[in-house]
Amino acid sequence: MSSATTPGMGREAILRWLEGHRASLEGEPQELLERCERAVRRHATEAAWLAAKSWAERRRREFEAAAWGNHASEAFVASEVCHQLAWELAHREPVVEPGSEERLAGGPLRRRLAPRGWHVLEPWIREVAARQEHAVWSEIVRFTHRRARGFVRERRLSHDCDPERARHYPEIAAEVVGLLAREYSLHAYPR
């Protein structure tokens, strides 16, 4: 079997390479690969939700900094802000950067492989992470769209737009985006 690998090796090819190069690793190839895959998926999922949280927190600060805004109904703002944020997130999907493999797979796993074995896994780790982050990012966008109706119902948001009783748009928007940021964080670190 050739010791050279090509970027884009699939899981089975990686497993075969590990089986043929047991001296490059500490432990069983199948267990090592499964552990690596679980860690990468978990960390990629966490990274996607935290990226969405970071974006939401940025937008919350922008709304909080707004000097004034029109009076608006809470329900209208929640709906508009959730849909706008979902649109923004759909256009800002994060990218798995080269060099992030150790963070994604975990340091202890990295230490169980000789440098040669680690270099074989690096492209595969990035591919697994990219697929996972893309799937999670798509779910984040759908989740954000759906939360508009959920916020209106769960928080009993007012449809009242009377200037005497309605709050200002940026105030409501900052509150809604703050709630989204909190929910993103909860998804990043599920119990």
C-alpha positions in Angstrom: 0.0 0.0 0.0 1.3 3.4 -0.9 2.2 5.7 2.1 1.2 8.7 0.1 -2.3 10.1 0.5 -4.3 12.4 -1.5 -6.5 15.2 -0.2 -10.1 14.1 -0.1 -9.4 10.5 1.0 -12.6 9.0 2.3 -13.2 7.4 5.7 -12.5 3.9 4.4 -9.3 4.9 2.7 -8.1 6.6 5.9 -9.0 3.5 7.9 -7.1 1.3 5.4 -4.1 3.6 5.7 -4.2 3.5 9.5 -4.5 -0.3 9.4 -1.4 -0.4 7.2 0.6 2.0 9.3 -0.1 0.8 12.9 3.4 2.1 13.9 2.1 5.6 13.2 -0.5 5.4 15.9 -1.2 4.4 19.4 -4.4 2.3 19.7 -6.8 0.5 17.3 -7.3 2.2 13.9 -11.1 1.8 14.0 -11.5 3.1 17.5 -9.2 6.0 16.8 -11.0 7.0 13.6 -14.4 6.8 15.3 -13.3 8.8 18.2 -11.7 11.4 15.9 -14.9 11.6 13.8 -17.1 12.1 16.9 -14.8 14.8 18.2 -14.7 16.6 14.9 -18.5 16.6 14.5 -19.0 17.8 18.1 -16.5 20.6 17.8 -17.7 21.6 14.3 -21.3 21.8 15.6 -20.2 23.9 18.5 -18.2 26.2 16.3 -21.1 26.8 14.0 -23.5 27.7 16.8 -20.9 29.9 18.4 -20.2 31.7 15.1 -24.0 32.4 14.9 -24.0 33.6 18.5 -21.1 35.9 17.7 -22.9 37.4 14.8 -26.1 37.8 16.8 -24.2 39.5 19.6 -22.6 41.9 17.1 -26.1 42.8 15.7 -27.5 43.2 19.3 -24.8 45.7 20.0 -25.6 47.6 16.8 -29.3 47.7 17.7 -28.5 48.9 21.3 -26.3 51.6 19.8 -29.1 53.0 17.7 -30.0 56.4 19.0 -33.7 56.2 18.1 -36.2 54.3 16.0 -39.8 54.3 15.2 -42.4 52.8 17.5 -43.2 49.3 16.5 -45.1 46.3 17.7 -43.0 43.6 19.4 -44.5 40.9 17.2 -43.6 42.8 14.0 -40.0 43.4 15.1 -39.5 39.9 16.3 -40.6 38.5 13.0 -38.7 41.0 10.9 -35.5 40.7 12.9 -35.5 36.9 13.0 -36.0 36.7 9.2 -33.4 39.4 8.6 -30.9 37.7 10.9 -31.6 34.3 9.1 -30.9 36.0 5.8 -27.6 37.5 7.1 -26.5 34.2 8.5 -27.3 32.4 5.3 -24.8 34.7 3.6 -22.1 34.4 6.2 -21.5 30.7 6.6 -18.1 30.1 8.3 -15.3 28.2 6.6 -13.1 25.5 8.2 -9.6 27.0 8.2 -6.5 25.0 7.6 -4.7 24.7 10.9 -7.9 24.1 12.9 -7.5 20.3 12.8 -6.1 19.9 16.3 -8.8 22.0 17.8 -11.5 20.0 15.9 -10.1 16.6 16.7 -8.7 17.2 20.1 -5.2 17.4 21.4 -5.2 14.0 23.1 -6.1 12.4 19.8 -3.3 14.3 18.0 -0.8 12.9 20.5 -1.9 9.3 19.8 -0.6 9.7 16.2 2.9 10.0 14.8 3.3 13.2 12.8 3.0 11.2 9.6 -0.3 9.7 10.7 -1.6 13.1 11.8 -0.9 14.6 8.4 -2.9 11.8 6.7 -5.9 12.7 8.9 -5.7 16.5 8.5 -7.5 16.9 5.1 -10.1 14.3 6.2 -10.7 16.2 9.5 -11.3 19.5 7.5 -13.7 17.7 5.1 -15.7 16.1 8.0 -15.8 19.4 9.8 -16.8 21.4 6.7 -19.7 19.0 6.0 -20.8 19.1 9.6 -20.6 22.9 9.9 -22.5 23.3 6.6 -25.3 21.0 7.8 -25.5 22.8 11.2 -25.3 26.2 9.6 -28.3 25.3 7.4 -30.2 24.2 10.6 -29.2 27.5 12.3 -30.8 29.5 9.4 -34.0 27.4 9.6 -34.0 27.6 13.4 -33.7 31.4 13.2 -36.6 31.7 10.7 -38.8 29.5 12.9 -38.0 31.4 16.1 -40.0 34.4 14.9 -43.3 32.6 15.4 -42.1 31.0 18.6 -41.1 34.2 20.2 -44.4 35.8 19.4 -46.3 32.9 20.9 -44.0 32.0 23.8 -43.3 35.5 25.0 -46.9 36.8 24.2 -45.4 39.7 22.2 -47.7 42.5 21.6 -49.1 43.4 18.2 -49.9 46.9 19.5 -48.2 49.7 17.6 -49.8 52.6 19.4 -47.1 55.3 19.9 -48.2 55.8 23.5 -47.6 52.1 24.4 -45.3 50.6 21.8 -41.5 50.5 22.4 -38.9 51.6 19.8 -37.8 49.2 17.1 -34.1 49.1 18.1 -34.9 48.4 21.7 -37.1 45.4 20.8 -34.7 44.2 18.1 -31.8 44.2 20.6 -33.9 42.1 23.0 -34.9 39.6 20.3 -31.4 39.2 19.0 -30.1 38.8 22.5 -32.6 36.0 23.0 -31.4 34.3 19.8 -27.7 34.7 20.9 -28.6 32.9 24.2 -30.4 30.1 22.3 -27.4 29.7 20.0 -25.2 29.3 23.0 -27.5 26.7 24.5 -27.3 24.7 21.2 -23.5 25.0 21.2 -23.3 23.4 24.6 -26.2 21.0 24.9 -26.8 19.4 28.2 
